[in-house]
Amino acid sequence: MANKLKLGIPKGSLQDATIALFQRAGWNIYANGRSYFPSIDDTEIECTLIRAQEMARYVDHGALDAGLTGIDWVVESGREVKSVISLVYAKQSRQRVRWVLAVPEDSPFQKAEDLANKTIATELVEVTKRYFAEKNVPVKVEFSWGATEVKPPTLADAIVEVTETGSSLKANRLRIIDTVMASETHVIANPAAYEDPWKKNKIDNIALMLRAAIAAQGQVGLMLNVQKANLASVLSVLPALNSPTVSALSDPSWVAVNTILEETVVRDVIPKLKAANATGIVEYPLSKVVL
């Protein structure tokens, strides 16, 4: 029987971003809206859509060999899984998300200690309980099934909710008073599966390519030619990821320069390169950057 890796893809808010990331990494996942078993163009992988909140449980049980989920849900679950790699991407952005303690804008609460004996609504119950216990603040933590932002002040005094930008909290007239936990997506693995040489190699290769795809986001490649006499001035305006690659050309008085830089600075850098007598300047997109 051919080797197969049972891989969990997070269903819900991370699903589209995860499938898009896999596509940039080289795997096409085709998710039918009604099926929990999307197809993938890799005969060695079997995909299952699982809610991020439950991913660690099924990886821990061995129903899945590996999966992608937020480290927040791994900590919340208390399950024993192997964290293979951290991947900073989210539903809307390329940044870590935060679980924040938020209260109504017009409330008197300014810090966690002000919420003694109050009610906190959240999906992240165990982490929230530990947060207040570490501060020796007695509170009642209630599980929220959703729409957590609308519960204060009538159904709860405060909430612990996940946010990327804070815009939803502001729209619901809530004020952040502390960060309970920062989180990002991790590739997690069942410890026994990760000890299997074939599965470990497959998981590690997937993690490598996913990280390479993330590293390429917002980066572009730049190639140019320059006379050796002007090389120093050209290099002085290049904010390179690493040292630029300088290669000889058929004309010994000229060299080619190849580098990677942030896409946001290209509009400023190219005119400076032209002013430094660079020629044949070519900008090209990147799909993966392996660091």
C-alpha positions as CSV (number, residue, x, y, z in Angstrom):
1,M,0.0,0.0,0.0
2,A,1.3,3.4,-0.9
3,N,2.3,5.8,1.8
4,K,-0.4,8.4,2.7
5,L,-0.2,11.5,4.9
6,K,-3.5,12.3,6.6
7,L,-3.5,16.1,6.7
8,G,-6.0,18.4,8.4
9,I,-6.9,21.7,6.7
10,P,-8.6,24.3,9.0
11,K,-12.3,24.7,8.1
12,G,-13.8,28.2,8.7
13,S,-12.0,31.6,8.8
14,L,-8.6,30.2,7.9
15,Q,-9.8,27.8,5.2
16,D,-9.5,30.1,2.1
17,A,-6.1,31.6,3.3
18,T,-4.7,28.1,3.9
19,I,-5.8,26.8,0.5
20,A,-4.3,29.9,-1.2
21,L,-1.1,29.4,0.7
22,F,-0.9,25.8,-0.4
23,Q,-1.4,26.9,-4.0
24,R,1.5,29.3,-3.7
25,A,3.6,26.5,-2.2
26,G,2.8,24.2,-5.1
27,W,-0.2,22.1,-4.1
28,N,-3.7,22.7,-5.5
29,I,-6.5,21.8,-3.0
30,Y,-10.0,21.6,-4.4
31,A,-12.6,22.1,-1.7
32,N,-16.2,21.2,-2.6
33,G,-18.6,23.3,-0.4
34,R,-20.4,20.1,0.8
35,S,-17.5,17.8,1.3
36,Y,-15.2,17.6,4.3
37,F,-12.6,15.7,2.2
38,P,-11.1,18.1,-0.4
39,S,-9.0,16.7,-3.2
40,I,-5.4,17.6,-3.7
41,D,-3.0,17.1,-6.6
42,D,-0.6,15.0,-4.5
43,T,-1.4,11.3,-4.4
44,E,0.6,11.0,-1.1
45,I,-1.7,13.3,0.8
46,E,-5.3,12.9,2.0
47,C,-7.0,16.1,3.2
48,T,-9.7,16.5,5.7
49,L,-11.4,19.8,6.7
50,I,-11.5,20.2,10.4
51,R,-12.4,23.2,12.6
52,A,-9.2,24.8,13.9
53,Q,-10.6,24.5,17.4
54,E,-10.6,20.6,17.1
55,M,-7.5,20.1,15.0
56,A,-5.2,19.3,18.0
57,R,-7.6,16.7,19.3
58,Y,-7.7,14.7,16.1
59,V,-3.9,15.0,15.5
60,D,-3.3,13.9,19.1
61,H,-5.6,10.9,18.6
62,G,-3.8,9.9,15.4
63,A,-6.9,10.3,13.2
64,L,-4.7,12.9,11.4
65,D,-1.0,12.7,11.0
66,A,-0.6,16.5,10.8
67,G,-2.7,19.6,10.4
68,L,-2.7,23.4,10.5
69,T,-4.2,25.3,13.3
70,G,-3.6,28.3,15.6
71,I,-1.3,27.7,18.5
72,D,-4.0,29.3,20.6
73,W,-6.3,26.3,20.0
74,V,-3.4,23.9,20.8
75,V,-2.8,25.6,24.1
76,E,-6.5,25.7,24.8
77,S,-6.9,22.0,24.1
78,G,-3.9,20.9,26.3
79,R,-3.2,18.2,23.7
80,E,0.2,16.6,23.3
81,V,1.2,17.4,19.7
82,K,4.4,18.3,17.9
83,S,4.7,21.8,16.7
84,V,6.7,21.6,13.4
85,I,6.7,25.2,12.2
86,S,5.1,28.5,12.9
87,L,3.5,30.2,9.9
88,V,2.4,33.8,10.3
89,Y,-0.7,34.2,8.2
90,A,-4.3,34.9,9.1
91,K,-7.7,35.5,7.6
92,Q,-7.1,39.1,6.5
93,S,-3.4,39.8,6.9
94,R,0.2,38.5,7.3
95,Q,0.4,39.2,11.0
96,R,-0.2,37.4,14.3
97,V,-3.6,37.6,15.7
98,R,-4.3,38.6,19.3
99,W,-6.7,37.4,21.9
100,V,-7.6,40.6,23.8
101,L,-9.5,41.5,26.9
102,A,-12.1,44.1,25.9
103,V,-14.7,46.1,27.8
104,P,-17.4,48.6,26.8
105,E,-16.0,51.9,25.8
106,D,-17.9,53.8,28.5
107,S,-17.2,51.3,31.3
108,P,-14.9,52.2,34.3
109,F,-12.7,49.1,33.8
110,Q,-9.1,50.0,32.9
111,K,-7.2,46.8,33.8
112,A,-7.8,43.1,34.4
113,E,-7.8,43.7,38.2
114,D,-10.9,45.9,37.9
115,L,-12.9,42.9,36.7
116,A,-12.8,41.0,40.0
117,N,-16.0,38.9,40.4
118,K,-17.2,39.9,37.0
119,T,-18.3,37.7,34.1
120,I,-16.1,37.2,31.1
121,A,-17.4,35.7,27.8
122,T,-15.0,33.9,25.4
123,E,-14.4,30.9,23.2
124,L,-10.9,30.6,24.7
125,V,-12.1,29.5,28.1
126,E,-9.1,27.6,29.6
127,V,-6.5,30.2,28.5
128,T,-8.7,33.0,29.9
129,K,-9.1,31.2,33.2
130,R,-5.3,30.8,33.5
131,Y,-4.8,34.5,32.6
132,F,-6.9,35.7,35.4
133,A,-5.7,33.0,37.9
134,E,-2.1,34.2,37.3
135,K,-3.2,37.7,38.3
136,N,-5.2,36.3,41.3
137,V,-8.3,38.0,40.0
138,P,-11.5,35.9,40.7
139,V,-13.9,36.0,37.7
140,K,-16.6,33.9,36.1
141,V,-15.5,32.7,32.6
142,E,-18.4,31.6,30.4
143,F,-18.1,29.9,27.0
144,S,-19.4,32.0,24.1
145,W,-20.8,30.2,21.1
146,G,-20.2,33.2,18.9
147,A,-21.2,36.9,18.4
148,T,-19.0,37.5,21.5
149,E,-18.6,41.2,20.7
150,V,-22.3,42.0,21.3
151,K,-22.5,40.5,24.8
152,P,-21.1,43.3,26.9
153,P,-22.5,44.9,28.9
154,T,-25.8,43.1,29.3
155,L,-24.7,39.4,29.0
156,A,-21.1,39.8,30.2
157,D,-19.0,42.5,31.8
158,A,-16.0,41.9,29.4
159,I,-14.9,39.5,26.7
160,V,-11.7,37.8,25.5
161,E,-11.9,37.8,21.8
162,V,-9.5,37.3,18.8
163,T,-8.7,40.2,16.6
164,E,-6.4,41.0,13.7
165,T,-7.1,44.7,13.3
166,G,-9.4,45.6,16.2
167,S,-12.0,47.1,13.8
168,S,-14.8,44.7,14.8
169,L,-14.3,45.6,18.4
170,K,-14.4,49.3,17.7
171,A,-17.5,48.8,15.6
172,N,-19.2,47.3,18.7
173,R,-18.0,50.1,20.9
174,L,-15.5,48.0,22.8
175,R,-12.1,49.0,24.2
176,I,-9.1,46.8,24.5
177,I,-7.4,46.9,27.9
178,D,-4.9,44.0,27.6
179,T,-3.6,41.3,25.4
180,V,-4.2,37.8,26.8
181,M,-2.4,35.8,24.1
182,A,-0.8,36.3,20.7
183,S,-1.2,33.5,18.2
184,E,-0.2,32.3,14.8
185,T,-0.9,29.3,12.6
186,H,1.3,26.2,13.3
187,V,1.9,23.0,11.4
188,I,1.3,20.4,14.1
189,A,2.0,16.6,13.9
190,N,1.1,13.5,15.8
191,P,4.3,12.6,17.8
192,A,4.2,9.0,16.6
193,A,3.5,9.9,13.0
194,Y,6.4,12.4,13.2
195,E,8.7,9.5,14.3
196,D,7.9,7.6,11.1
197,P,10.7,8.6,8.6
198,W,8.5,8.8,5.5
199,K,5.8,10.9,7.3
200,K,8.4,13.1,9.0
201,N,10.1,13.8,5.6
202,K,6.7,14.6,4.0
203,I,5.6,16.9,6.8
204,D,8.9,18.7,6.9
205,N,8.8,19.2,3.1
206,I,5.3,20.6,3.3
207,A,6.4,22.9,6.1
208,L,9.4,24.1,4.1
209,M,7.4,25.0,1.1
210,L,4.7,26.7,3.0
211,R,7.3,28.8,4.8
212,A,8.9,29.6,1.5
213,A,5.6,30.7,0.1
214,I,5.0,33.0,3.0
215,A,8.5,34.4,2.8
216,A,7.9,35.4,-0.8
217,Q,4.8,37.4,0.0
218,G,5.5,41.1,-0.4
219,Q,9.0,40.4,-1.9
220,V,10.2,40.8,-5.4
221,G,13.4,40.0,-7.3
222,L,15.4,42.7,-9.0
223,M,18.0,42.1,-11.7
224,L,20.3,44.8,-13.3
225,N,23.6,45.3,-15.1
226,V,26.1,47.9,-14.1
227,Q,29.7,48.8,-14.9
228,K,32.2,47.8,-12.2
229,A,33.1,51.4,-11.7
230,N,29.6,52.1,-10.6
231,L,29.0,48.9,-8.6
232,A,29.6,50.5,-5.2
233,S,27.1,53.2,-5.7
234,V,24.5,50.7,-6.9
235,L,25.0,48.4,-3.9
236,S,24.6,51.3,-1.6
237,V,21.0,51.8,-2.5
238,L,19.9,48.2,-2.4
239,P,18.2,47.1,0.8
240,A,18.8,43.4,0.2
241,L,17.4,40.4,2.0
242,N,20.9,39.1,2.1
243,S,24.0,40.3,0.3
244,P,23.2,40.8,-3.4
245,T,24.5,38.3,-5.9
246,V,27.1,39.9,-8.3
247,S,28.0,37.9,-11.4
248,A,30.5,38.4,-14.2
249,L,29.3,39.2,-17.7
250,S,31.0,38.6,-21.0
251,D,32.2,42.2,-21.0
252,P,34.8,42.1,-18.1
253,S,34.0,45.8,-17.3
254,W,30.3,44.9,-16.5
255,V,28.6,42.8,-13.8
256,A,25.0,41.6,-13.2
257,V,23.4,42.2,-9.8
258,N,20.5,40.1,-8.5
259,T,18.7,40.7,-5.2
260,I,15.5,40.4,-3.3
261,L,13.7,43.3,-1.7
262,E,10.4,44.5,-0.3
263,E,7.9,45.3,-3.0
264,T,6.9,48.5,-1.1
265,V,10.4,50.0,-1.6
266,V,10.8,49.3,-5.3
267,R,9.3,52.6,-6.5
268,D,11.9,54.4,-4.5
269,V,14.9,52.1,-5.3
270,I,14.6,51.8,-9.1
271,P,15.0,55.6,-9.8
272,K,18.0,55.6,-7.4
273,L,19.5,52.6,-9.3
274,K,19.0,54.4,-12.6
275,A,20.7,57.5,-11.2
276,A,23.6,55.3,-10.2
277,N,24.0,54.3,-13.8
278,A,22.4,50.8,-13.6
279,T,20.9,49.5,-16.8
280,G,18.6,46.6,-17.9
281,I,16.7,46.8,-14.6
282,V,14.1,44.1,-14.4
283,E,11.6,43.5,-11.5
284,Y,10.1,40.0,-11.3
285,P,7.6,38.3,-8.9
286,L,8.6,35.6,-6.4
287,S,6.5,32.6,-5.6
288,K,8.8,31.1,-3.0
289,V,11.8,32.2,-1.0
290,V,13.7,29.4,0.9
291,L,15.7,30.9,3.7
